[in-house]
């Protein structure tokens, strides 16, 4: 059952890292962004109460490389991004009263996303963007996770899920002077894994996520955000037998972005769990460097 936990941790950690502020802000078209980041996460693993696994904990080190491209779609600003993670994860707990430990490292499942602003963020060049002032932005996105990460069906601990997932999201961003309020709601649909631990079929119900951000922008390009999220769902099924492990938890965090120069910036983020009726409890610390070029830079 370690692989169920690993799959859920990976999904939850991805959701936590994807709860990023300013996803639906306007960006000049024709820009490229290269991002390199590191995330440390640690916490407790939650299992179906019917299993014999107890006191399970984990810690993970994840590096990621991402590429983002801004472009025009239907006259509005849009972005495409791809993220490729590499993780090292260690988990330990009691299985039938006996201490067990698993350690693994490798590539995680890459994620691809297209986001489009439908209202309030028309496509602008860098020169035109100098006079842009945000009011209300409404946008949508679709993220796809591909089953290309490390996976071995004879092992109970894997970093890849061996399945596709699809996450549509609706987001709203409203600016009041230096302040911006954002809210977004998404649902992640998971395909089945038909080769789960020696041929079993692993299925997972949709995961529902609502996130919000209160952002303070400063004139020197610095911004800070208070982040919050609520997620529920994702009950698992193995060979048709449903688990009693539907998730529900609340998280809070903070993000700080610091410009270095015209093309480089650094971002720090941290989050922790405030409430978990069911599901994994974990905390996250991360840092990322961003380099941008193109369209007049």
Backbone torsions as a table, in degrees:
resi	resn	phi	psi	omega
1	UNK	NA	-2.8	178.1
2	UNK	-60.2	-33.6	-176.7
3	UNK	-69.2	-31.6	174.5
4	UNK	-60.8	-45.8	179.6
5	UNK	-62.7	-43.6	-178.3
6	UNK	-62.3	-41.1	178.9
7	UNK	-62.7	-45.0	-178.9
8	UNK	-66.4	-41.4	177.7
9	UNK	-60.8	-45.7	-179.6
10	UNK	-60.4	-43.2	179.5
11	UNK	-65.3	-44.8	-179.0
12	UNK	-66.1	-42.0	178.4
13	UNK	-63.4	-39.6	178.1
14	UNK	-63.3	-43.1	178.6
15	UNK	-62.4	-41.4	-179.7
16	UNK	-63.3	-43.1	-179.5
17	UNK	-71.4	-28.6	-178.8
18	UNK	-81.6	-9.1	177.6
19	UNK	-75.8	58.3	-171.7
20	UNK	-93.1	131.0	177.2
21	UNK	-69.0	158.0	175.0
22	UNK	68.1	21.5	177.2
23	UNK	-62.9	-34.9	-176.7
24	UNK	-103.6	20.9	172.4
25	UNK	-74.6	157.6	179.4
26	UNK	-76.5	141.7	178.6
27	UNK	-134.7	133.7	176.8
28	UNK	-55.0	142.0	-178.6
29	UNK	-75.0	153.9	177.5
30	UNK	87.5	8.3	178.5
31	UNK	-92.9	149.8	174.7
32	UNK	-119.8	142.8	178.8
33	UNK	-130.0	128.6	172.4
34	UNK	-111.9	126.1	-173.6
35	UNK	-126.9	133.6	173.6
36	UNK	-124.8	126.5	-175.1
37	UNK	-136.4	164.1	176.9
38	UNK	-136.5	136.1	179.0
39	UNK	-132.2	132.0	171.3
40	UNK	-110.7	130.1	178.4
41	UNK	-133.3	146.3	178.3
42	UNK	-155.5	151.6	179.5
43	UNK	166.8	-158.2	-176.9
44	UNK	-104.1	146.6	176.1
45	UNK	-99.8	137.0	178.4
46	UNK	-103.2	137.1	179.5
47	UNK	-124.3	161.0	172.1
48	UNK	-56.0	130.7	-178.4
49	UNK	-57.0	-21.1	-178.3
50	UNK	-78.8	-9.4	-179.3
51	UNK	-82.8	168.1	-179.6
52	UNK	-98.2	20.0	-178.0
53	UNK	-99.4	132.1	-178.1
54	UNK	-141.7	160.8	175.3
55	UNK	52.1	39.9	-178.6
56	UNK	-86.1	134.1	179.0
57	UNK	-137.1	162.8	-179.7
58	UNK	-147.9	160.7	163.5
59	UNK	-143.4	147.7	-174.2
60	UNK	-143.2	143.4	173.0
61	UNK	-115.1	123.1	-176.7
62	UNK	-127.5	125.9	170.0
63	UNK	-105.3	148.2	-178.7
64	UNK	-144.9	145.4	173.0
65	UNK	-119.4	134.0	-178.3
66	UNK	-133.7	149.7	173.8
67	UNK	-127.7	134.7	179.8
68	UNK	-129.2	138.0	177.7
69	UNK	-130.5	126.5	175.9
70	UNK	-94.0	141.5	-178.1
71	UNK	-153.1	174.9	179.5
72	UNK	-98.4	136.5	175.3
73	UNK	-141.8	117.8	-178.7
74	UNK	56.0	34.9	178.5
75	UNK	80.3	-0.6	-179.1
76	UNK	-112.2	161.1	178.3
77	UNK	-76.0	143.0	-178.9
78	UNK	-145.7	163.6	179.4
79	UNK	-142.4	146.8	170.3
80	UNK	-120.2	135.3	176.8
81	UNK	-140.7	151.5	176.4
82	UNK	-133.5	136.8	-179.0
83	UNK	-126.0	129.9	177.5
84	UNK	-120.7	112.7	-178.6
85	UNK	-99.0	153.0	171.7
86	UNK	-132.5	124.5	-172.3
87	UNK	-127.7	152.7	166.2
88	UNK	-121.5	122.7	-173.8
89	UNK	-127.4	135.9	176.3
90	UNK	-126.0	128.8	-179.9
91	UNK	-131.0	143.7	176.6
92	UNK	-145.3	152.3	-179.1
93	UNK	-176.2	-173.3	178.8
94	UNK	-104.9	125.2	176.5
95	UNK	-116.5	112.7	-175.8
96	UNK	53.7	38.1	177.8
97	UNK	83.8	-5.2	-179.5
98	UNK	-104.1	137.8	-179.8
99	UNK	-70.1	132.6	178.6
100	UNK	-134.1	146.5	178.9
101	UNK	-138.9	139.1	176.6
102	UNK	-128.7	136.4	174.9
103	UNK	-129.8	137.7	-177.1
104	UNK	-154.7	151.0	176.7
105	UNK	-146.2	152.1	179.5
106	UNK	157.4	-173.3	179.5
107	UNK	-74.8	139.7	171.2
108	UNK	-91.9	178.0	179.0
109	UNK	-70.8	126.8	176.9
110	UNK	-69.5	152.4	-179.5
111	UNK	-123.5	136.6	179.9
112	UNK	-121.8	138.0	-177.4
113	UNK	-144.2	139.7	170.4
114	UNK	-118.8	127.2	177.0
115	UNK	-123.2	138.5	-177.4
116	UNK	-132.6	129.4	173.8
117	UNK	-86.7	120.8	-175.3
118	UNK	-91.2	-23.4	-175.6
119	UNK	-146.6	133.7	171.1
120	UNK	84.8	7.9	-178.4
121	UNK	-147.7	65.7	-179.7
122	UNK	-66.4	154.8	-177.9
123	UNK	-64.9	129.0	-177.4
124	UNK	-134.2	148.1	171.5
125	UNK	-76.9	172.1	178.2
126	UNK	-61.0	-40.7	179.8
127	UNK	-65.5	-44.6	179.5
128	UNK	-66.8	-32.6	-176.0
129	UNK	-66.3	-21.2	-178.9
130	UNK	-60.2	-26.1	-179.3
131	UNK	-103.7	8.4	-176.7
132	UNK	-81.5	135.2	174.1
133	UNK	-125.7	124.6	-178.0
134	UNK	-74.0	142.4	169.0
135	UNK	-121.0	-98.0	178.3
136	UNK	-111.4	128.6	176.7
137	UNK	-120.7	134.3	173.6
138	UNK	-122.7	128.1	-177.5
139	UNK	-141.4	166.3	176.5
140	UNK	-134.2	158.5	176.6
141	UNK	-148.5	159.9	174.1
142	UNK	-136.2	121.1	177.4
143	UNK	-110.2	136.6	179.2
144	UNK	-123.7	129.8	175.2
145	UNK	-106.4	127.3	-175.3
146	UNK	-101.5	143.0	-177.8
147	UNK	-79.1	67.1	-177.3
148	UNK	-116.9	0.8	-178.7
149	UNK	-81.1	174.9	-179.2
150	UNK	-57.3	126.9	179.5
151	UNK	-155.2	134.2	177.3
152	UNK	-139.9	114.2	-173.6
153	UNK	-69.9	-8.0	176.2
154	UNK	-91.5	-3.7	-179.2
155	UNK	-110.2	147.9	179.9
156	UNK	-89.8	-8.7	-179.7
157	UNK	-123.2	118.7	-179.7
158	UNK	-137.0	151.1	176.1
159	UNK	-91.3	-26.8	174.2
160	UNK	-94.1	152.6	-177.8
161	UNK	-93.5	-8.7	-178.1
162	UNK	54.7	40.4	-179.9
163	UNK	-163.6	157.2	174.3
164	UNK	-85.4	153.6	168.8
165	UNK	-140.2	152.3	-175.8
166	UNK	-135.3	128.2	-174.3
167	UNK	-129.8	93.8	171.9
168	UNK	-79.6	147.6	-178.0
169	UNK	-144.7	146.4	173.2
170	UNK	-116.6	129.0	-178.4
171	UNK	-129.7	149.4	178.5
172	UNK	-131.4	136.2	178.8
173	UNK	-134.1	126.9	-178.3
174	UNK	-128.5	128.2	-178.3
175	UNK	-104.1	139.1	170.9
176	UNK	-130.8	96.9	-177.2
177	UNK	59.5	-127.0	-178.9
178	UNK	-80.2	-2.9	-177.2
179	UNK	-102.7	145.0	175.2
180	UNK	-135.1	131.5	175.0
181	UNK	-109.5	132.7	-179.7
182	UNK	-129.1	146.6	174.1
183	UNK	-144.9	143.9	-180.0
184	UNK	-148.2	147.3	178.5
185	UNK	-131.5	134.3	-177.3
186	UNK	-141.9	163.4	173.1
187	UNK	-137.5	132.8	179.2
188	UNK	-105.2	124.4	177.6
189	UNK	-103.4	132.2	-177.3
190	UNK	-110.4	131.3	168.8
191	UNK	-74.0	161.2	178.7
192	UNK	-74.3	151.3	169.7
193	UNK	-102.7	104.1	-175.4
194	UNK	-82.1	-1.4	-176.6
195	UNK	-127.8	52.3	-177.2
196	UNK	-91.7	113.9	176.0
197	UNK	46.7	80.5	176.1
198	UNK	65.0	43.1	169.0
199	UNK	94.5	2.1	176.8
200	UNK	-73.8	162.7	176.4
201	UNK	-107.3	123.5	-178.9
202	UNK	-109.4	126.5	178.5
203	UNK	-127.7	156.9	-179.4
204	UNK	-143.9	134.1	179.2
205	UNK	-70.0	161.8	179.8
206	UNK	-57.9	149.1	176.6
207	UNK	-108.1	123.4	-177.2
208	UNK	-103.8	133.6	-176.4
209	UNK	-134.7	132.6	170.8
210	UNK	-122.5	129.4	-179.3
211	UNK	-132.7	154.1	178.8
212	UNK	-143.8	155.3	-177.9
213	UNK	-142.3	136.9	171.0
214	UNK	-113.0	113.2	-170.1
215	UNK	-113.8	133.9	173.6
216	UNK	-112.5	117.9	179.1
217	UNK	-98.4	140.8	178.9
218	UNK	-115.4	155.9	-173.4
219	UNK	-66.0	-23.0	-179.4
220	UNK	-86.8	7.7	178.1
221	UNK	94.8	-9.0	175.9
222	UNK	-73.1	142.5	170.6
223	UNK	-144.4	151.5	179.2
224	UNK	-133.5	144.1	-175.6
225	UNK	-134.1	135.2	168.2
226	UNK	-94.1	125.1	-171.2
227	UNK	-116.7	143.1	176.3
228	UNK	-144.5	150.5	179.4
229	UNK	-150.7	152.7	174.5
230	UNK	-132.3	130.0	177.4
231	UNK	-132.8	151.0	179.4
232	UNK	-153.2	159.3	178.9
233	UNK	106.4	-151.4	174.7
234	UNK	68.1	30.1	175.2
235	UNK	-64.8	139.3	-175.5
236	UNK	-98.4	155.5	176.9
237	UNK	-137.3	131.2	177.6
238	UNK	-121.4	118.8	-177.8
239	UNK	51.8	41.0	176.1
240	UNK	84.2	-6.0	-179.9
241	UNK	-95.8	115.8	-177.2
242	UNK	-77.9	139.0	176.8
243	UNK	-87.2	162.3	176.3
244	UNK	-101.0	60.6	-171.0
245	UNK	-139.1	34.6	174.8
246	UNK	-62.2	133.2	-175.8
247	UNK	-84.5	151.0	168.6
248	UNK	-159.1	117.2	177.0
249	UNK	-156.0	162.1	-178.7
250	UNK	-123.0	135.0	-179.4
251	UNK	-127.3	155.1	175.3
252	UNK	-139.2	151.0	-179.0
253	UNK	-162.3	-177.1	178.9
254	UNK	-141.7	144.8	177.2
255	UNK	-128.2	135.7	178.3
256	UNK	-128.4	126.0	178.7
257	UNK	-115.1	130.8	-177.6
258	UNK	-126.3	117.1	175.2
259	UNK	-72.7	138.9	176.3
260	UNK	-95.5	-48.5	173.5
261	UNK	-153.6	-164.4	-175.4
262	UNK	-61.9	-26.8	-174.2
263	UNK	-114.3	-15.0	-175.3
264	UNK	-119.9	145.9	175.1
265	UNK	-151.4	160.9	179.4
266	UNK	-126.5	139.8	-179.5
267	UNK	-128.3	136.0	176.3
268	UNK	-118.1	143.2	176.3
269	UNK	-147.0	150.9	177.4
270	UNK	-147.4	144.3	177.2
271	UNK	-151.7	157.6	178.8
272	UNK	-148.4	162.4	179.3
273	UNK	-84.9	132.0	176.9
274	UNK	-96.4	-30.0	-176.8
275	UNK	-155.1	138.1	176.4
276	UNK	-146.2	97.1	174.6
277	UNK	-66.0	-44.6	170.8
278	UNK	-142.1	163.2	178.6
279	UNK	104.9	178.1	-175.7
280	UNK	-81.4	145.7	174.8
281	UNK	-111.5	121.4	-177.5
282	UNK	-152.3	158.7	175.7
283	UNK	-119.9	155.6	-173.4
284	UNK	-136.0	136.4	170.2
285	UNK	-127.6	133.6	-177.2
286	UNK	-146.4	156.6	174.9
287	UNK	-143.2	144.4	-179.6
288	UNK	-144.3	142.5	174.2
289	UNK	-107.9	137.2	-178.5
290	UNK	-126.7	133.7	175.3
291	UNK	-122.9	133.1	-179.1
292	UNK	-125.6	150.5	179.3
293	UNK	-156.0	169.1	178.0
294	UNK	101.1	163.0	173.3
295	UNK	52.3	51.4	174.8
296	UNK	99.3	-5.4	178.4
297	UNK	-84.1	NA	NA
